[in-house]
Amino acid sequence: MEVSDVDDETTFYASFVAAIRSARTSLWLWTPWVARRVRMILPELRAAVDRGVRVTVFVRDPSDQLQKKPANLSLVEDLRAVVHTVVPMHVMHQKIVVVDEKTVMLGSLNALSQSWTREVMVTMRGAYFARKILTHEHAEIFARPPKCPRCGQDDIEIRRGAKENWYWRCYNSQCPTGGGNKAWKKDIDLWRRPGSVKR
């Protein structure tokens, strides 16, 4: 693994845009909040999708005080209209970018909402490290949320239980199951890999 760059909030976006433009197969983003900054990045993400890059974004779920503001929810919908997959995660706080399973940008800067705070992001190159990060974050498994079997909608978030188990949860307010503790839930099997056969 090679540490190739260290950026702060003044230099990060030039590096981030260059990384998006370099992507050829996949782009993974963990970016808790989506705010006005996303408008600058959406054209780059659209261009990446147009050239065949699979783009997956993990964001905070709509129960978050900042994320549930109408303006920010609208920006999340704009993001959904461009990228392949947007997955809400309860109380997520990771800030990670993984490009082509070879390059990792990791630090404190929220790539789709950064405004004025002081931050740092370190860029590291190395396929082994990139794959370790993706495995640690259960990226492939978490990127495939099911539809809610009760309401048939895609309003599914990821939560972590008191016993450190991960589970899918429907947050659709119109779901017949109801919200809160009555919401539809299903444990996530972290031992299964997409396409594998359960024995």
N, C-alpha and C positions, 0 to 999 in steps of 0.2 A: 504494500500500500504506500502511495506517495501523497503527502500533503502538498497540494499544488498552489493553493491560494487561501488567503485569509481576508475576508471582506468585512467592512462595517456597513452601516445603513446608507452611506454615501456612495459606496462602490458596488454593493451587492447586485443591483439591478442590471448593470452592464454585464456582470458575470452570469446572472440568471438567464437573461435573454440569450446570451451566447450559448449557454448550456441547452436551452430549449431548441435553438436553431441547429445545434449539433445532433440532436436526438434522431435516431433512425428506426428504433423498434419500440421502445417503451419509455414512459415518463411517469414517475410516481411522485405525488405530492402529499405531504402531511402538513396542513395549514389550517390551524384551528378556526380562525375567523376569516370571513370573506367580506371585504368592504370596498370602498371606492378604488383602491389600488388595483383591484382585479381588472378594471376597465383598460388599463395600460397593457395587461398581460394577455387578455383574451385574444387579440389578433395573432399573437405568437402561438398560443395554444391551438387556435383554429388552423394556422398554417401547418403546425406539427401533425394534427389529425389528418389534414388533407394529403400529407405525404406518407400516410400510413402508420404513424406513431400511435400506439395505444396509450391513452392518457387516463390515469386514475387519480382521483383526488379524495382525500379524507378530510372532513371538516367537522366542526362542532355541531351537535344536534340542535334542533330548533327550540329546545327548552332553555338554552343558554341565554342569559340576559342580553348580551350583545347581538348574538346571532339571530335572535327572534325579532329584532326590529324590522319593520316592514321594508325599509330600504335595503337592508342586508339580505333579507329573504329573497327579495327581487333579484339581487345580484347573484345569489346562489342559483336561482332559476336560469339566469343568463349563462352561468358557468355550465349548468346541466345541458343547455342547448348546444354547447360547443364540444365538450369532452365526452368520452365514452361512459365513464362511471364516476358518480359522486356519492360517497358513503358517509352518512353522519355517524359520529361517535360521541357518546356521552363523556363529558369532561376531558376530552382529548387535549393535549397540550404539546405534542411533538411538533417540531419544525424540521422537516426532512425533505430533501429532493433526491431522487435516484434516477439517473439517466442511463438508459441502455444496459442496466445491470452492471455498469462499469464505473460510474462516477457518482459520488455521494456528496451532497451539500448538507451540512449538519450544524446546528447552532441555536441561536435564540430568536432569529428574525422570522416573523410570520410573512411568508412570501406574497400572500394575496390581500393583506390588509395593513402592511407597515405604513406608518405615518410619520412620526417624529422621534420615537424613542431611540436611544443608543443601543446598538445590537452588534452581534458578531456571527459570521457564518464561515465555517471552514470547508474547503473543497478538497476531497480526498479521491484519488484514483486507484482503482484496484478491484477486479471482478470478484475476488473472494470476499472482500469486505462488503461490497455492495450486496452480494447474495446473503451474507450474514445479517445485514440490516433488514432486508426484505423478509427473511425467515423469522427474525426476532419480532417483527411487526405483523406476522401472519398475513402478509400482503395478499397473496393469491387467494387465500381462503376468505379473508375479510372483503375482498373485492367482488364477491358473488353473493350479495344478500338475496334471500328468497322473497317472493311475493307473500303477503299476509294471506293465509288460507281462509280467513274469516271475511275480510273485505275485498280481497283480490288486488289491493293496491301495492305500490312500491315504497310506501312510507315506512321504511325499515331502518332502524338505527342499531348500533352496536353498544352494548353495555357490559360492564364487568360486575359480577355479583360479589356478595360478602365473602364467599368461599373462593374468590379469585377465578371463578368460572366466567367465560365469555358467553353471551347469548344475544340472539336477534330479538328485537322488540318492535312491535308496530306502534307508531305514534300518530296514526291517522285519527283525528278527532271524531270522524264519522264512522269509525269501525264499530260494528255491532257488539264486539266483545267489550268495548269501553276502554277508558284510559286508566292511568295509575297502576295499581296492583292487579287490575283486571285485564290489562292490555295483553294481547297475544305475545307469547315469548317462546323461544326455542333455543336450547343449548347449541353452541357451535362446537362441532367435533373437530378439534385441532389436529387429530391424528390422521384424518383423511386428507388426501391431496386431491385437487380437482382432477377428475378423470380416473381416479383410482377405484378399485373394486373392493368393497368392504368384505372382509373375511369373517 
